Structures are given as structure tokens and as C-alpha cells.
Amino acid sequence: MQLKPGLFAVDFDGLRSDGGFAFKIGYVLDGGDSNDQPSVSKLRLFENGVELHPPHTDHQDIRDYGKGRFSHWGTTLYFSTSDNTDPVANGREYAYTLDGSGYPAK
């Protein structure tokens, strides 16, 4: 769902744990990283309007450490929340841009 021009809500339908602090959800998102291009994704991920970091993170590091790490790999988004809580239960909004732009001004 588009929240603002270029800003899309993370849809929790199909969200599942990937172990540890990681969650994953499959999307039809073009431009994800791959073995040949491990940092090509321009996806930026936001929690209540605050950007999560770092992108392009190894999936095991997301599981082990969390704290906002994420990866747009192929058509799957792997991510953790800033405080390693469950994104469905913590009441925060998660959104993303695909073109490398930041969170739009209000």
C-alpha cells in the first residue's frame, strides 16, 4: 500500500520469522541484491519515519544481532526492528522507498 508518493507500507501478510531477530517477507520488488550484485538494491527501510541501518546486511547477522539491520535480497525483504521486538506486535509503522529516496516530508 502506498502511503505517500514513493513511500510504501510494509505489508505484514506473509511475514514470518527467519530465526533469531530476523523476519522475512516475499514481495514482488524489483532491484534486490544478488550474489552477482550484493549491494545493488536502493531500498531504504523506515520504522516510524526513522531510517533503519545498515542495508545489504548478511542474513545471519540480521538473525544474530538485529537492531535494524536489513537486506533486500531478490524479491525478499529480510529485516529486524530497531529494538529486536516483533514488528507485528510493537505498534510501529514500517515503510520503504525503492528509489533510494528518504522518508518524505509531512
N, C-alpha and C positions, 0 to 999 in steps of 0.2 A: 504494500500500500504506500502510495506517495504521500508524504506529509507536507512537503513544500516542493517547489521545483528543484529537482535533482537530489532530494533527500527522501529516503525510503525507510519505512519501519521494518525492523527485523520481525518477520512473521514466525511465531513460535510453533506453528503447525509442523509436525515432523521433527521438532527439536528433540535431541536425545543426548544423553551423557556419552562422552568419549573416554571416560575414566578420569580419575583424579579431579582436577579443577576444570577440565575441558568439556565443552558442549559442541555439538556439530549439527548442522542443518544443510541439506542439499537444496540448492537453488538453481535456476537457470540464469546464472550470472556469467556473462562473457568476461574474458580477460583475466582469469585466475592464473596463479603461478603454476609451474610445472617443473619437471626435472630439467628440461632444456632452458627454461626461463624462470628461475626461482624467485625473482623479485619484480616481475612484470605487472602484477596487479596494482591498480591505482585505488582500490577500495580503501576508504577511511571509515572507521567504526567509532561510534559515539555512544556514551552512556549518559543519559540526561544532559546531552549537549556538550559533554566533555570528551575529548578525543582519547581513545584507548591506544596504548602502545605496548610493545613495538609490533608493527606488522611483519609479515613474512617470517613468523616465528616457527621454529621446528615444532612439530605437533607433540612430541614427547615433552618439550619444555612447557608447552601450554598445560599439559596434564600435570606435570610435576610442580610447576611454580605459579601458574595462573597470573593473577594481578594485572589483568587487562591485555595479556598477550593474545595475538590472533593471527590467523592465516586464511587467506582466500586462495584455496588450492583447487584448481579445476573449476568445478561448479559447486564446491562445498565451502561453507564458512565454518572454520574451527575458531572458537573464542573462549575467553574466560572473562568474568566480571572483575571490576577493579578490586573487590574485596573477597573474591572467591566464593560468593554466595550463588544460589540458584537464580538465574535470570528470570525465571517464570514467577518465583515467589518473592523476589526482593522489591517489587513495585516500581522499578526503574524503566525508563524508556530506552530502547536500543534502536539506533538508526544508522544508516550508512549512505555514503555517496560513492559513486563508481568512477567518477571522472577526476579524482584527485582533489576535488574542491573541499573546503572546510564546511563546518556547520553554518547554515545560512543565518543571517541576522534576523532578528524578530521583526 
